[in-house]
Amino acid sequence: MRRGAALTVWKGWGGKLCRMTSTPQKAVLAAVDELHGVLSLAEVLLITGRTLDLGGLDKEVAAICDAVAALPPEEGRAARPALTDLLRQVEGLHGQLRAR
C-alpha cells in the first residue's frame, strides 16, 4: 500500500458487514485503542487472580509498529502520544506480572 492511501476495512456491525474507509493513520490509532482494551482486560484478569495468556501480544505490537513506520513522518509523529500511552500500559502490566 502506498503511503497516505485510504484503507478500506470490513467491520461487523450488528451481525452485518459494513464498509468503513479510513486513513492508515486512523487505522493505526484504532489498532492502538483496541490493544488498550485487550490490555485493560488483562489487567482486570490479573487483579482477580486469573492466569494470563499474552501469546501473540508481541506480534500485535510489531504490526502496529510496522504500520506506524509506513506512515508519512508527520502522521507517525502525531501517533506518538497514543503509542507512549500504550507503552506505559504494557510496562504497568509487566510490572504487575513480575510482582506476582
PDB file as gemmi writes it, atoms N, CA and C in Angstrom:
CRYST1    1.000    1.000    1.000  90.00  90.00  90.00 P 1                      
ATOM      1  N   MET A   1       0.844  -1.168   0.000  1.00  0.00           N  
ATOM      2  CA  MET A   1       0.000   0.000   0.000  1.00  0.00           C  
ATOM      3  C   MET A   1       0.887   1.228   0.000  1.00  0.00           C  
ATOM      4  N   ARG A   2       0.550   2.192  -0.808  1.00  0.00           N  
ATOM      5  CA  ARG A   2       1.357   3.402  -0.860  1.00  0.00           C  
ATOM      6  C   ARG A   2       1.047   4.282   0.346  1.00  0.00           C  
ATOM      7  N   ARG A   3       2.007   5.091   0.725  1.00  0.00           N  
ATOM      8  CA  ARG A   3       1.808   5.977   1.871  1.00  0.00           C  
ATOM      9  C   ARG A   3       0.656   6.928   1.619  1.00  0.00           C  
ATOM     10  N   GLY A   4      -0.156   7.096   2.644  1.00  0.00           N  
ATOM     11  CA  GLY A   4      -1.261   8.033   2.571  1.00  0.00           C  
ATOM     12  C   GLY A   4      -2.490   7.490   1.857  1.00  0.00           C  
ATOM     13  N   ALA A   5      -2.425   6.264   1.361  1.00  0.00           N  
ATOM     14  CA  ALA A   5      -3.565   5.692   0.655  1.00  0.00           C  
ATOM     15  C   ALA A   5      -4.685   5.381   1.646  1.00  0.00           C  
ATOM     16  N   ALA A   6      -5.902   5.468   1.184  1.00  0.00           N  
ATOM     17  CA  ALA A   6      -7.042   5.126   2.036  1.00  0.00           C  
ATOM     18  C   ALA A   6      -7.080   3.617   2.234  1.00  0.00           C  
ATOM     19  N   LEU A   7      -7.497   3.207   3.378  1.00  0.00           N  
ATOM     20  CA  LEU A   7      -7.590   1.796   3.721  1.00  0.00           C  
ATOM     21  C   LEU A   7      -9.061   1.466   3.894  1.00  0.00           C  
ATOM     22  N   THR A   8      -9.527   0.448   3.200  1.00  0.00           N  
ATOM     23  CA  THR A   8     -10.913   0.028   3.337  1.00  0.00           C  
ATOM     24  C   THR A   8     -10.951  -1.173   4.260  1.00  0.00           C  
ATOM     25  N   VAL A   9     -11.763  -1.086   5.283  1.00  0.00           N  
ATOM     26  CA  VAL A   9     -11.865  -2.133   6.290  1.00  0.00           C  
ATOM     27  C   VAL A   9     -13.310  -2.615   6.319  1.00  0.00           C  
ATOM     28  N   TRP A  10     -13.488  -3.930   6.355  1.00  0.00           N  
ATOM     29  CA  TRP A  10     -14.825  -4.502   6.515  1.00  0.00           C  
ATOM     30  C   TRP A  10     -14.999  -4.834   7.978  1.00  0.00           C  
ATOM     31  N   LYS A  11     -16.002  -4.296   8.573  1.00  0.00           N  
ATOM     32  CA  LYS A  11     -16.179  -4.436  10.011  1.00  0.00           C  
ATOM     33  C   LYS A  11     -17.594  -4.929  10.295  1.00  0.00           C  
ATOM     34  N   GLY A  12     -17.691  -5.833  11.259  1.00  0.00           N  
ATOM     35  CA  GLY A  12     -19.011  -6.329  11.638  1.00  0.00           C  
ATOM     36  C   GLY A  12     -19.761  -5.302  12.467  1.00  0.00           C  
ATOM     37  N   TRP A  13     -21.024  -5.148  12.193  1.00  0.00           N  
ATOM     38  CA  TRP A  13     -21.849  -4.242  12.971  1.00  0.00           C  
ATOM     39  C   TRP A  13     -23.230  -4.854  13.068  1.00  0.00           C  
ATOM     40  N   GLY A  14     -23.601  -5.308  14.240  1.00  0.00           N  
ATOM     41  CA  GLY A  14     -24.903  -5.909  14.420  1.00  0.00           C  
ATOM     42  C   GLY A  14     -25.106  -7.158  13.576  1.00  0.00           C  
ATOM     43  N   GLY A  15     -24.038  -7.923  13.374  1.00  0.00           N  
ATOM     44  CA  GLY A  15     -24.141  -9.142  12.591  1.00  0.00           C  
ATOM     45  C   GLY A  15     -24.049  -8.920  11.096  1.00  0.00           C  
ATOM     46  N   LYS A  16     -23.931  -7.674  10.665  1.00  0.00           N  
ATOM     47  CA  LYS A  16     -23.838  -7.358   9.243  1.00  0.00           C  
ATOM     48  C   LYS A  16     -22.455  -6.787   8.949  1.00  0.00           C  
ATOM     49  N   LEU A  17     -22.010  -6.970   7.733  1.00  0.00           N  
ATOM     50  CA  LEU A  17     -20.746  -6.360   7.332  1.00  0.00           C  
ATOM     51  C   LEU A  17     -21.033  -4.993   6.732  1.00  0.00           C  
ATOM     52  N   CYS A  18     -20.274  -4.020   7.154  1.00  0.00           N  
ATOM     53  CA  CYS A  18     -20.402  -2.703   6.563  1.00  0.00           C  
ATOM     54  C   CYS A  18     -19.013  -2.217   6.178  1.00  0.00           C  
ATOM     55  N   ARG A  19     -18.953  -1.313   5.276  1.00  0.00           N  
ATOM     56  CA  ARG A  19     -17.675  -0.830   4.764  1.00  0.00           C  
ATOM     57  C   ARG A  19     -17.293   0.459   5.472  1.00  0.00           C  
ATOM     58  N   MET A  20     -16.071   0.495   5.967  1.00  0.00           N  
ATOM     59  CA  MET A  20     -15.539   1.699   6.587  1.00  0.00           C  
ATOM     60  C   MET A  20     -14.268   2.079   5.849  1.00  0.00           C  
ATOM     61  N   THR A  21     -14.182   3.300   5.399  1.00  0.00           N  
ATOM     62  CA  THR A  21     -12.956   3.758   4.768  1.00  0.00           C  
ATOM     63  C   THR A  21     -12.231   4.635   5.764  1.00  0.00           C  
ATOM     64  N   SER A  22     -10.961   4.360   5.935  1.00  0.00           N  
ATOM     65  CA  SER A  22     -10.167   5.045   6.940  1.00  0.00           C  
ATOM     66  C   SER A  22      -8.802   5.357   6.357  1.00  0.00           C  
ATOM     67  N   THR A  23      -8.182   6.359   6.909  1.00  0.00           N  
ATOM     68  CA  THR A  23      -6.799   6.621   6.527  1.00  0.00           C  
ATOM     69  C   THR A  23      -5.905   5.635   7.270  1.00  0.00           C  
ATOM     70  N   PRO A  24      -4.709   5.387   6.780  1.00  0.00           N  
ATOM     71  CA  PRO A  24      -3.803   4.495   7.505  1.00  0.00           C  
ATOM     72  C   PRO A  24      -3.536   4.969   8.940  1.00  0.00           C  
ATOM     73  N   GLN A  25      -3.432   6.274   9.147  1.00  0.00           N  
ATOM     74  CA  GLN A  25      -3.195   6.784  10.495  1.00  0.00           C  
ATOM     75  C   GLN A  25      -4.362   6.444  11.414  1.00  0.00           C  
ATOM     76  N   LYS A  26      -5.587   6.612  10.929  1.00  0.00           N  
ATOM     77  CA  LYS A  26      -6.752   6.278  11.748  1.00  0.00           C  
ATOM     78  C   LYS A  26      -6.807   4.785  12.033  1.00  0.00           C  
ATOM     79  N   ALA A  27      -6.408   3.981  11.063  1.00  0.00           N  
ATOM     80  CA  ALA A  27      -6.379   2.531  11.269  1.00  0.00           C  
ATOM     81  C   ALA A  27      -5.367   2.164  12.351  1.00  0.00           C  
ATOM     82  N   VAL A  28      -4.218   2.830  12.352  1.00  0.00           N  
ATOM     83  CA  VAL A  28      -3.198   2.585  13.379  1.00  0.00           C  
ATOM     84  C   VAL A  28      -3.747   2.975  14.751  1.00  0.00           C  
ATOM     85  N   LEU A  29      -4.355   4.138  14.835  1.00  0.00           N  
ATOM     86  CA  LEU A  29      -4.886   4.591  16.121  1.00  0.00           C  
ATOM     87  C   LEU A  29      -6.013   3.689  16.605  1.00  0.00           C  
ATOM     88  N   ALA A  30      -6.816   3.173  15.685  1.00  0.00           N  
ATOM     89  CA  ALA A  30      -7.871   2.225  16.062  1.00  0.00           C  
ATOM     90  C   ALA A  30      -7.257   0.934  16.595  1.00  0.00           C  
ATOM     91  N   ALA A  31      -6.168   0.477  15.981  1.00  0.00           N  
ATOM     92  CA  ALA A  31      -5.488  -0.732  16.457  1.00  0.00           C  
ATOM     93  C   ALA A  31      -4.901  -0.502  17.847  1.00  0.00           C  
ATOM     94  N   VAL A  32      -4.361   0.691  18.080  1.00  0.00           N  
ATOM     95  CA  VAL A  32      -3.827   1.034  19.404  1.00  0.00           C  
ATOM     96  C   VAL A  32      -4.957   1.022  20.433  1.00  0.00           C  
ATOM     97  N   ASP A  33      -6.086   1.623  20.086  1.00  0.00           N  
ATOM     98  CA  ASP A  33      -7.240   1.635  21.005  1.00  0.00           C  
ATOM     99  C   ASP A  33      -7.708   0.218  21.315  1.00  0.00           C  
ATOM    100  N   GLU A  34      -7.750  -0.615  20.294  1.00  0.00           N  
ATOM    101  CA  GLU A  34      -8.173  -1.998  20.510  1.00  0.00           C  
ATOM    102  C   GLU A  34      -7.208  -2.726  21.440  1.00  0.00           C  
ATOM    103  N   LEU A  35      -5.921  -2.493  21.252  1.00  0.00           N  
ATOM    104  CA  LEU A  35      -4.933  -3.133  22.123  1.00  0.00           C  
ATOM    105  C   LEU A  35      -5.027  -2.598  23.546  1.00  0.00           C  
ATOM    106  N   HIS A  36      -5.357  -1.321  23.704  1.00  0.00           N  
ATOM    107  CA  HIS A  36      -5.602  -0.779  25.050  1.00  0.00           C  
ATOM    108  C   HIS A  36      -6.710  -1.575  25.733  1.00  0.00           C  
ATOM    109  N   GLY A  37      -7.765  -1.875  24.989  1.00  0.00           N  
ATOM    110  CA  GLY A  37      -8.869  -2.650  25.548  1.00  0.00           C  
ATOM    111  C   GLY A  37      -8.441  -4.042  25.967  1.00  0.00           C  
ATOM    112  N   VAL A  38      -7.657  -4.688  25.139  1.00  0.00           N  
ATOM    113  CA  VAL A  38      -7.150  -6.029  25.462  1.00  0.00           C  
ATOM    114  C   VAL A  38      -6.293  -5.978  26.715  1.00  0.00           C  
ATOM    115  N   LEU A  39      -5.422  -4.984  26.795  1.00  0.00           N  
ATOM    116  CA  LEU A  39      -4.543  -4.868  27.962  1.00  0.00           C  
ATOM    117  C   LEU A  39      -5.333  -4.508  29.221  1.00  0.00           C  
ATOM    118  N   SER A  40      -6.371  -3.716  29.080  1.00  0.00           N  
ATOM    119  CA  SER A  40      -7.222  -3.397  30.232  1.00  0.00           C  
ATOM    120  C   SER A  40      -7.898  -4.651  30.758  1.00  0.00           C  
ATOM    121  N   LEU A  41      -8.386  -5.489  29.861  1.00  0.00           N  
ATOM    122  CA  LEU A  41      -8.982  -6.757  30.264  1.00  0.00           C  
ATOM    123  C   LEU A  41      -7.940  -7.637  30.946  1.00  0.00           C  
ATOM    124  N   ALA A  42      -6.734  -7.666  30.398  1.00  0.00           N  
ATOM    125  CA  ALA A  42      -5.659  -8.456  31.008  1.00  0.00           C  
ATOM    126  C   ALA A  42      -5.365  -7.969  32.428  1.00  0.00           C  
ATOM    127  N   GLU A  43      -5.380  -6.655  32.633  1.00  0.00           N  
ATOM    128  CA  GLU A  43      -5.140  -6.103  33.966  1.00  0.00           C  
ATOM    129  C   GLU A  43      -6.221  -6.557  34.945  1.00  0.00           C  
ATOM    130  N   VAL A  44      -7.477  -6.536  34.510  1.00  0.00           N  
ATOM    131  CA  VAL A  44      -8.576  -6.971  35.375  1.00  0.00           C  
ATOM    132  C   VAL A  44      -8.422  -8.453  35.707  1.00  0.00           C  
ATOM    133  N   LEU A  45      -8.116  -9.261  34.716  1.00  0.00           N  
ATOM    134  CA  LEU A  45      -7.921 -10.690  34.959  1.00  0.00           C  
ATOM    135  C   LEU A  45      -6.776 -10.927  35.942  1.00  0.00           C  
ATOM    136  N   LEU A  46      -5.721 -10.176  35.794  1.00  0.00           N  
ATOM    137  CA  LEU A  46      -4.572 -10.323  36.692  1.00  0.00           C  
ATOM    138  C   LEU A  46      -4.944  -9.924  38.121  1.00  0.00           C  
ATOM    139  N   ILE A  47      -5.669  -8.836  38.267  1.00  0.00           N  
ATOM    140  CA  ILE A  47      -6.078  -8.366  39.592  1.00  0.00           C  
ATOM    141  C   ILE A  47      -6.973  -9.393  40.282  1.00  0.00           C  
ATOM    142  N   THR A  48      -7.803 -10.072  39.497  1.00  0.00           N  
ATOM    143  CA  THR A  48      -8.716 -11.058  40.078  1.00  0.00           C  
ATOM    144  C   THR A  48      -8.070 -12.433  40.225  1.00  0.00           C  
ATOM    145  N   GLY A  49      -6.758 -12.519  39.960  1.00  0.00           N  
ATOM    146  CA  GLY A  49      -6.039 -13.761  40.183  1.00  0.00           C  
ATOM    147  C   GLY A  49      -6.100 -14.772  39.049  1.00  0.00           C  
ATOM    148  N   ARG A  50      -6.610 -14.360  37.922  1.00  0.00           N  
ATOM    149  CA  ARG A  50      -6.702 -15.267  36.781  1.00  0.00           C  
ATOM    150  C   ARG A  50      -5.348 -15.394  36.083  1.00  0.00           C  
ATOM    151  N   THR A  51      -5.184 -16.486  35.383  1.00  0.00           N  
ATOM    152  CA  THR A  51      -3.975 -16.715  34.601  1.00  0.00           C  
ATOM    153  C   THR A  51      -4.096 -15.983  33.267  1.00  0.00           C  
ATOM    154  N   LEU A  52      -3.002 -15.393  32.827  1.00  0.00           N  
ATOM    155  CA  LEU A  52      -3.000 -14.654  31.576  1.00  0.00           C  
ATOM    156  C   LEU A  52      -2.237 -15.418  30.510  1.00  0.00           C  
ATOM    157  N   ASP A  53      -2.733 -15.356  29.298  1.00  0.00           N  
ATOM    158  CA  ASP A  53      -2.019 -15.864  28.140  1.00  0.00           C  
ATOM    159  C   ASP A  53      -1.824 -14.681  27.212  1.00  0.00           C  
ATOM    160  N   LEU A  54      -0.641 -14.154  27.203  1.00  0.00           N  
ATOM    161  CA  LEU A  54      -0.349 -12.986  26.386  1.00  0.00           C  
ATOM    162  C   LEU A  54       0.361 -13.375  25.089  1.00  0.00           C  
ATOM    163  N   GLY A  55       0.228 -14.637  24.715  1.00  0.00           N  
ATOM    164  CA  GLY A  55       0.812 -15.096  23.466  1.00  0.00           C  
ATOM    165  C   GLY A  55       0.241 -14.298  22.302  1.00  0.00           C  
ATOM    166  N   GLY A  56       1.087 -13.858  21.450  1.00  0.00           N  
ATOM    167  CA  GLY A  56       0.669 -13.079  20.297  1.00  0.00           C  
ATOM    168  C   GLY A  56       0.718 -11.582  20.512  1.00  0.00           C  
ATOM    169  N   LEU A  57       0.878 -11.155  21.756  1.00  0.00           N  
ATOM    170  CA  LEU A  57       0.942  -9.724  22.038  1.00  0.00           C  
ATOM    171  C   LEU A  57       2.110  -9.080  21.297  1.00  0.00           C  
ATOM    172  N   ASP A  58       3.245  -9.766  21.277  1.00  0.00           N  
ATOM    173  CA  ASP A  58       4.413  -9.216  20.593  1.00  0.00           C  
ATOM    174  C   ASP A  58       4.155  -9.032  19.102  1.00  0.00           C  
ATOM    175  N   LYS A  59       3.395  -9.933  18.496  1.00  0.00           N  
ATOM    176  CA  LYS A  59       3.075  -9.805  17.071  1.00  0.00           C  
ATOM    177  C   LYS A  59       2.142  -8.636  16.816  1.00  0.00           C  
ATOM    178  N   GLU A  60       1.185  -8.434  17.715  1.00  0.00           N  
ATOM    179  CA  GLU A  60       0.264  -7.304  17.575  1.00  0.00           C  
ATOM    180  C   GLU A  60       1.016  -5.978  17.679  1.00  0.00           C  
ATOM    181  N   VAL A  61       1.905  -5.891  18.658  1.00  0.00           N  
ATOM    182  CA  VAL A  61       2.692  -4.664  18.843  1.00  0.00           C  
ATOM    183  C   VAL A  61       3.599  -4.444  17.640  1.00  0.00           C  
ATOM    184  N   ALA A  62       4.222  -5.509  17.142  1.00  0.00           N  
ATOM    185  CA  ALA A  62       5.098  -5.393  15.973  1.00  0.00           C  
ATOM    186  C   ALA A  62       4.319  -4.914  14.749  1.00  0.00           C  
ATOM    187  N   ALA A  63       3.093  -5.405  14.575  1.00  0.00           N  
ATOM    188  CA  ALA A  63       2.266  -4.982  13.442  1.00  0.00           C  
ATOM    189  C   ALA A  63       1.936  -3.491  13.540  1.00  0.00           C  
ATOM    190  N   ILE A  64       1.630  -3.034  14.751  1.00  0.00           N  
ATOM    191  CA  ILE A  64       1.350  -1.613  14.942  1.00  0.00           C  
ATOM    192  C   ILE A  64       2.602  -0.786  14.649  1.00  0.00           C  
ATOM    193  N   CYS A  65       3.738  -1.235  15.144  1.00  0.00           N  
ATOM    194  CA  CYS A  65       4.993  -0.506  14.902  1.00  0.00           C  
ATOM    195  C   CYS A  65       5.321  -0.448  13.410  1.00  0.00           C  
ATOM    196  N   ASP A  66       5.121  -1.557  12.716  1.00  0.00           N  
ATOM    197  CA  ASP A  66       5.367  -1.581  11.269  1.00  0.00           C  
ATOM    198  C   ASP A  66       4.433  -0.611  10.544  1.00  0.00           C  
ATOM    199  N   ALA A  67       3.172  -0.571  10.978  1.00  0.00           N  
ATOM    200  CA  ALA A  67       2.205   0.327  10.351  1.00  0.00           C  
ATOM    201  C   ALA A  67       2.572   1.787  10.599  1.00  0.00           C  
ATOM    202  N   VAL A  68       3.042   2.093  11.800  1.00  0.00           N  
ATOM    203  CA  VAL A  68       3.461   3.466  12.108  1.00  0.00           C  
ATOM    204  C   VAL A  68       4.673   3.840  11.264  1.00  0.00           C  
ATOM    205  N   ALA A  69       5.605   2.907  11.111  1.00  0.00           N  
ATOM    206  CA  ALA A  69       6.804   3.180  10.314  1.00  0.00           C  
ATOM    207  C   ALA A  69       6.460   3.448   8.847  1.00  0.00           C  
ATOM    208  N   ALA A  70       5.349   2.905   8.378  1.00  0.00           N  
ATOM    209  CA  ALA A  70       4.936   3.102   6.991  1.00  0.00           C  
ATOM    210  C   ALA A  70       4.184   4.419   6.770  1.00  0.00           C  
ATOM    211  N   LEU A  71       3.807   5.076   7.860  1.00  0.00           N  
ATOM    212  CA  LEU A  71       3.093   6.344   7.746  1.00  0.00           C  
ATOM    213  C   LEU A  71       4.043   7.448   7.286  1.00  0.00           C  
ATOM    214  N   PRO A  72       3.508   8.489   6.667  1.00  0.00           N  
ATOM    215  CA  PRO A  72       4.331   9.678   6.419  1.00  0.00           C  
ATOM    216  C   PRO A  72       4.855  10.202   7.761  1.00  0.00           C  
ATOM    217  N   PRO A  73       6.039  10.784   7.769  1.00  0.00           N  
ATOM    218  CA  PRO A  73       6.660  11.196   9.043  1.00  0.00           C  
ATOM    219  C   PRO A  73       5.766  12.031   9.952  1.00  0.00           C  
ATOM    220  N   GLU A  74       5.033  13.000   9.402  1.00  0.00           N  
ATOM    221  CA  GLU A  74       4.206  13.853  10.265  1.00  0.00           C  
ATOM    222  C   GLU A  74       3.060  13.068  10.893  1.00  0.00           C  
ATOM    223  N   GLU A  75       2.520  12.091  10.179  1.00  0.00           N  
ATOM    224  CA  GLU A  75       1.451  11.267  10.744  1.00  0.00           C  
ATOM    225  C   GLU A  75       2.003  10.304  11.789  1.00  0.00           C  
ATOM    226  N   GLY A  76       3.196   9.803  11.549  1.00  0.00           N  
ATOM    227  CA  GLY A  76       3.835   8.933  12.535  1.00  0.00           C  
ATOM    228  C   GLY A  76       4.127   9.681  13.826  1.00  0.00           C  
ATOM    229  N   ARG A  77       4.606  10.913  13.696  1.00  0.00           N  
ATOM    230  CA  ARG A  77       4.866  11.725  14.895  1.00  0.00           C  
ATOM    231  C   ARG A  77       3.568  12.020  15.647  1.00  0.00           C  
ATOM    232  N   ALA A  78       2.484  12.221  14.917  1.00  0.00           N  
ATOM    233  CA  ALA A  78       1.199  12.512  15.554  1.00  0.00           C  
ATOM    234  C   ALA A  78       0.679  11.306  16.339  1.00  0.00           C  
ATOM    235  N   ALA A  79       1.118  10.110  15.971  1.00  0.00           N  
ATOM    236  CA  ALA A  79       0.691   8.893  16.670  1.00  0.00           C  
ATOM    237  C   ALA A  79       1.524   8.630  17.922  1.00  0.00           C  
ATOM    238  N   ARG A  80       2.585   9.372  18.116  1.00  0.00           N  
ATOM    239  CA  ARG A  80       3.494   9.139  19.246  1.00  0.00           C  
ATOM    240  C   ARG A  80       2.808   9.161  20.606  1.00  0.00           C  
ATOM    241  N   PRO A  81       1.925  10.126  20.916  1.00  0.00           N  
ATOM    242  CA  PRO A  81       1.285  10.110  22.246  1.00  0.00           C  
ATOM    243  C   PRO A  81       0.480   8.827  22.495  1.00  0.00           C  
ATOM    244  N   ALA A  82      -0.227   8.352  21.494  1.00  0.00           N  
ATOM    245  CA  ALA A  82      -1.006   7.119  21.665  1.00  0.00           C  
ATOM    246  C   ALA A  82      -0.082   5.934  21.894  1.00  0.00           C  
ATOM    247  N   LEU A  83       1.038   5.909  21.198  1.00  0.00           N  
ATOM    248  CA  LEU A  83       1.999   4.819  21.374  1.00  0.00           C  
ATOM    249  C   LEU A  83       2.686   4.895  22.729  1.00  0.00           C  
ATOM    250  N   THR A  84       2.949   6.103  23.190  1.00  0.00           N  
ATOM    251  CA  THR A  84       3.557   6.289  24.508  1.00  0.00           C  
ATOM    252  C   THR A  84       2.611   5.802  25.605  1.00  0.00           C  
ATOM    253  N   ASP A  85       1.329   6.105  25.470  1.00  0.00           N  
ATOM    254  CA  ASP A  85       0.332   5.616  26.440  1.00  0.00           C  
ATOM    255  C   ASP A  85       0.266   4.092  26.421  1.00  0.00           C  
ATOM    256  N   LEU A  86       0.332   3.520  25.232  1.00  0.00           N  
ATOM    257  CA  LEU A  86       0.306   2.065  25.105  1.00  0.00           C  
ATOM    258  C   LEU A  86       1.529   1.451  25.775  1.00  0.00           C  
ATOM    259  N   LEU A  87       2.686   2.047  25.575  1.00  0.00           N  
ATOM    260  CA  LEU A  87       3.909   1.555  26.215  1.00  0.00           C  
ATOM    261  C   LEU A  87       3.787   1.601  27.736  1.00  0.00           C  
ATOM    262  N   ARG A  88       3.248   2.691  28.262  1.00  0.00           N  
ATOM    263  CA  ARG A  88       3.053   2.793  29.722  1.00  0.00           C  
ATOM    264  C   ARG A  88       2.144   1.679  30.236  1.00  0.00           C  
ATOM    265  N   GLN A  89       1.090   1.387  29.469  1.00  0.00           N  
ATOM    266  CA  GLN A  89       0.171   0.340  29.887  1.00  0.00           C  
ATOM    267  C   GLN A  89       0.851  -1.028  29.857  1.00  0.00           C  
ATOM    268  N   VAL A  90       1.631  -1.295  28.827  1.00  0.00           N  
ATOM    269  CA  VAL A  90       2.366  -2.560  28.738  1.00  0.00           C  
ATOM    270  C   VAL A  90       3.362  -2.668  29.881  1.00  0.00           C  
ATOM    271  N   GLU A  91       4.086  -1.595  30.159  1.00  0.00           N  
ATOM    272  CA  GLU A  91       5.058  -1.614  31.252  1.00  0.00           C  
ATOM    273  C   GLU A  91       4.374  -1.826  32.601  1.00  0.00           C  
ATOM    274  N   GLY A  92       3.202  -1.217  32.797  1.00  0.00           N  
ATOM    275  CA  GLY A  92       2.459  -1.412  34.037  1.00  0.00           C  
ATOM    276  C   GLY A  92       2.014  -2.859  34.203  1.00  0.00           C  
ATOM    277  N   LEU A  93       1.525  -3.443  33.125  1.00  0.00           N  
ATOM    278  CA  LEU A  93       1.108  -4.836  33.172  1.00  0.00           C  
ATOM    279  C   LEU A  93       2.315  -5.740  33.439  1.00  0.00           C  
ATOM    280  N   HIS A  94       3.436  -5.410  32.816  1.00  0.00           N  
ATOM    281  CA  HIS A  94       4.656  -6.193  33.036  1.00  0.00           C  
ATOM    282  C   HIS A  94       5.082  -6.124  34.506  1.00  0.00           C  
ATOM    283  N   GLY A  95       5.003  -4.944  35.084  1.00  0.00           N  
ATOM    284  CA  GLY A  95       5.334  -4.793  36.489  1.00  0.00           C  
ATOM    285  C   GLY A  95       4.417  -5.599  37.395  1.00  0.00           C  
ATOM    286  N   GLN A  96       3.125  -5.614  37.078  1.00  0.00           N  
ATOM    287  CA  GLN A  96       2.175  -6.400  37.861  1.00  0.00           C  
ATOM    288  C   GLN A  96       2.463  -7.892  37.746  1.00  0.00           C  
ATOM    289  N   LEU A  97       2.834  -8.323  36.553  1.00  0.00           N  
ATOM    290  CA  LEU A  97       3.153  -9.731  36.360  1.00  0.00           C  
ATOM    291  C   LEU A  97       4.394 -10.131  37.139  1.00  0.00           C  
ATOM    292  N   ARG A  98       5.384  -9.264  37.135  1.00  0.00           N  
ATOM    293  CA  ARG A  98       6.633  -9.564  37.864  1.00  0.00           C  
ATOM    294  C   ARG A  98       6.411  -9.610  39.362  1.00  0.00           C  
ATOM    295  N   ALA A  99       5.464  -8.811  39.850  1.00  0.00           N  
ATOM    296  CA  ALA A  99       5.197  -8.761  41.283  1.00  0.00           C  
ATOM    297  C   ALA A  99       4.438  -9.981  41.786  1.00  0.00           C  
ATOM    298  N   ARG A 100       3.884 -10.761  40.895  1.00  0.00           N  
ATOM    299  CA  ARG A 100       3.108 -11.954  41.305  1.00  0.00           C  
ATOM    300  C   ARG A 100       3.963 -13.011  41.883  1.00  0.00           C  
TER     301      ARG A 100                                                      
END                                                                             
